[in-house]
Amino acid sequence: MTVRNYDSPDPKAVLRNIADVLANQDMGRLQKAAYTFLITHCGFIAHYDLNGFKAVYQEYLDAFVEEFLNAHYGWDQYLNNPKSFLYDVSYRGVMLHEVVRDLLALFKRYKDQTRTVAEARRRAEKMATLNRLAGELGYTLVPKEG
């Protein structure tokens, strides 16, 4: 199989950028090179452009993590198959399957953290809605003991 090698994007920069996004729980930090890599090789749809992509995942980064981990119905079938698309492309001499393995480890590392943050945000949104509705109807919410 002939390997196609490209200069851009730099796979190390992509990994650093996605690590920064996940560590800071901030999709706003996603850069164009990482975005292009994700939509080209990782099963994400473009959402029109980089800004649309950021907008879709900004509030709930856990959806971004889950979509990556479950892309293509799981990465194992591609990572364990030297004839897959992951084995005929490299960036700056780094094979695509190596980049995806590194990304998998990264996304797995932040999976629980992103889920916890998203669940807390969803709960806070529900509580705000509940309190607003209770106030509109003349009720005061009192937390249940225990």
N, C-alpha and C positions, 0 to 999 in steps of 0.2 A: 504494500500500500504506500502510495506517495504521500508524504507529509507536506502540507502547505504551511509555510511559516510566515507570520505577519509581525510587523514591528509595533503595531498598535492594536489594542491598548497594552500597556505594560502590566503583566499579570500581578506583579508585586504591588503595584499601585492600586489595582482593583481590589486585591485582598485587604490592603491597609485601609482603603476607603470604606469598604463594607464592614470591616471590624470597627471602624470609627462610628459608623451609622448605628450598629448594634450596641456598642458599648455605651453610647450616649443616648440611645433610644430616640434618635432624631433623624428621620428620613430626609429632612432638609439639608443634611450634610452630604447626601448622595451626589456624586460628581458624574459628569457626562460619560466618561470612559467606563465607569462601573455600570451605569445604566445601559449603555450600548452592549456591554458584555452580557449582562443579564437577559436582555431581550433577544440577543443573537444566539446564545448558547444554553440558556437555562430555563426556557419554557415560559417566560413572562411575556405578556402582551405589552405593547408600547404605551397604552393609555394616552395616545396622541403625541406626547413628547415628554421630556424629562420632568417638566413641571406637573403635568397630568399624572405621571407615575408617582411622584412625591405626594401629591394630593390624595391619591387613592390609599396609600399606605401610612401616611403620617400619623393619623390618630391611632391606628391599630397595627403596630409593627408585628404583632404576633401572626397576622394574616400573611405578611411578607415572608416571615420565617417558615410558616407552614407550607406556603406555596412553593418555596424553594425546595424544602425537604421532600415534598410529594410530587415534584415536577416529573413529567414523563412516567407517571405511575411508579415512581421510585427509581433511584439512580443505579441500583445494583445491576440491573440488566444491561446497562451501558458500561459501567465501570469494569465489569467482569467479562466484557466481550471486546477483545482487541480489534474486531471488525466494525465496531460502532463508530459513530461520528466523533466520539471523544478522542479517538486515536489517530485521526488524520489531519489534525490542525494543531499548530503550536504558535505561541506568541513569544517572540524573543527567545526561542529555543526551549521554552517550557511547554510541555505537552498539555493539551486541553484537559485530559483526564486527571493530570496532576493538580491543575488549578481547581477543578471541580471537587476533588478529594479534599483539598485544603478548605474550600468553601463549605463543604458538608460538615467538616469538623467545627468550623467557625459558627455556622448556623446552629448546630447541635449544642454548642457551648452556651449560646444565648437563648435557647428555646424556652427554658423555664423562666428566666428573667423577663423576657418579652411577654410571656403569657401572664405572669403575675402583674406586671404594669398594666397590661390591657384589661385584665379582669377588674383591677382597682378602678381604672378609668370608667369602665362600663357600669360598675356599681355606683360610682359617684354620679354619673349621668342619670341613672335610674332614681337615685335618692333626690337629686335636684328636681327632676320631673315630678316625683311623688310629693315633695314638699310644696312645689308650685301649685299642683292640683289641689292638695289639701288646703292650702291658703285661699285659693279661689273659692273653694266650697265652704270655707269657714271652719275648717278643722285644724287642730294642732297635732302633729305626730309625736308620739311618745315611744321611745325605743323599748322593746320588750326586754325584761330582765332575764339574765341567765345566759 
